[in-house]
Amino acid sequence: MERKCGVLLPVTSLPSKYGIGSFSKEAYEFVDFLAAAGQSYWQILPLGQTGYGDSPYQSFSTFAGNPYFIDIEKLIRAGYLTEKETESISFGENPEKVDYERIYLGRFPLLKRAYENSPFALKLRNNWADSCYDGKRKDFDAFVEENKEWLLDYALYSAVKKENGGRSYIEWPEDIRLRKPEAMRTAQEELADEIRFYEFQQYLFAGQWGELKAYANAKGIQIIGDIPIYVAFDSADTWSHPELFEFDEKGYPTVVAGCPPDGFSATGQLWGNPIYRWDYHKKTGYQWWISRIANCFKMYDIVRIDHFRGFDEYYAIPYGDPTAEFGRWMPGPGMDLFDAIRKTLGRRQIIAEDLGFITPSVRKLVRKTGYPNMKVLQFAFDAREPGTNDYLPHNYGTNCVVYTGTHDNQTMRGWYRSVARRDRLYAKEYIGVRSEKTAAWSFIRAAFMSVADTCIIPMQDYLNLGDEARINQPSTLGGNWQWRMLPGVCTRELAERMKRLAVLYGRD
């Protein structure tokens, strides 16, 4: 990777009048801002449909996109909705926070109205049956056919889930939960309209995202996407392909993912995601993973793989355990998986998220792949061991991506304010911080001047915001994934300041 820079900002955090960031004009304006600021990358969080807890790392499908990101204004211009219909729904009142409950309750009924009043509905209204819309319907059918490997199961899963009151598929009647042929046929017939509605959502998502990505690329901005290593237990992936996971014959997990006890948690972290049946994946030539990565590179220019350590070793906890205390480390697929991906897809730009407690074998795997790893400045300053920390800029190699912080960290200003005094004094001396007010920009400058090929800065740090703008606090429920950027903060003056740094340190 060349010496470049970019900004980390989730799509959800963009401003908009509909309560959550989307593929709207504000997204295009942000791309323009990035171009004016001399940036090369826009890093986002996973674009999958969020499930319980609103986390983009717990999605109902590893392939489907989040319907929340569909631009409502485009549906109005297409004639599928009226402004009056959108104005009758409350999407939340705080422009700095996403109100997920209101978004959920308001967005899907609005999309259903758009579907029913479109040329794609099973029961066509008004003049939508006119032959002049046959081209649009042909395009829709082609999209469904092209994506049938995942879309048909996802749409059916979503329709059945709604029919069952939103309950996890593990609580559905046994015949449809275990995908018995007669139950599947009945569901496909009785829920045909609802199934098509979910296909409609994915058609809109793919079209709008494709347009936004093309616009960004034309402006010289590449998209860094993000994929979780695991899928959610309640997902179309687990329901439609149980053979990929460590499940018993009744469809229940035998082990789930997490992290062992450490200094931060006496009982460890119980994530609950199903574990892959890696021996089965190996027998198939890792076909599911290859399809997943290929789909990612249809959506993004560069892919960051979350929790890269899990490919070397993963922590398996017996299903049903209340804590993560009694799990055990198991060997992952290692380089075998990445050799298969490279053989099929060629060399692709991938970033390995190797944060946390990293063993020599993980470091070896990252080196063998050749993927750049991550360096986070907030992890660098332990005054008890000055100069030795791998996250200190003077210890970097060039093949890495440096961040001030990630979506899981405090903002830089919040960190500097709350970190232990001895570590703050160490950081102050190392970086040359003059005051809390200017600390964030001091750390940004340090990241820019480092030898790391790539420098990615969270937008909150450029805006010099405190922890009120934090995205996520790991191992907590509630209050996460909500922060939104206010309209008007991406000023010309800020873009010029960012551009000066990019030019000064050879990252333009």
Secondary structure, DSSP 4 states (H G I P E B T S, - for coil): --SEEEEE--GGGS--TTSS--SSHHHHHHHHHHHHTT--EEE----SPB-GGG-TTSBS-SSPPPGGGS-HHHHHHHTSS-HHHHHTS---S-TTB--HHHHHHHHHHHHHHHHHTSTT-SS--GGGGSGGGHHHHHHHHHHHHHTHHHHHHHHHHHHHHHHTTT--GGGS-HHHHTT-HHHHHHHHHHTHHHHHHHHHHHHHHHHHHHHHHHHHHHTT-EEEEEE-SS--SSSHHHHH-GGGBSB-TTS-BSEEEEE---SS-TT-EEEEEEPB-HHHHHHTTSHHHHHHHHHHHHH-SEEEES-GGGGTEEEEEETT-SSSTT-EEEE--THHHHHHHHHHH-S--EEE---SS--HHHHHHHHHHT--EEEEGGGS--TTSTTT-TTSGGG--SSEEEES--TTSPPHHHHHHHS-HHHHHHHHHHHT---HHHHHHHHHHHHHHSS-SEEEEEHHHHTT--GGG----TT--SS-S-B-PPTT-S-HHHHHHHHHHHHHTT--
